[in-house]
């Protein structure tokens, strides 16, 4: 019965700005160290998931999103869009370098 409860999810993460693939996005099961990162095409595969797990998608400068696995009970491939985090971008200070 344990096998029936485990899931394997594949997907792709893109930008809401222009639809481009986002490489290097962290995809982690909430409350664990179990995760992966997206490849150069924004694609990922993560296994050993359970129905109540929640995936966390995060990347510096982008708004973090949560995705409950049970949301897509029969779906194995998900599409996630991340948007710029304007609050975080406002906190970045750029200082000129003088030579």
Order of alpha helices (4+ residues) and beta strands (2+ residues): alpha-beta-beta-beta-beta-beta-beta-beta-alpha
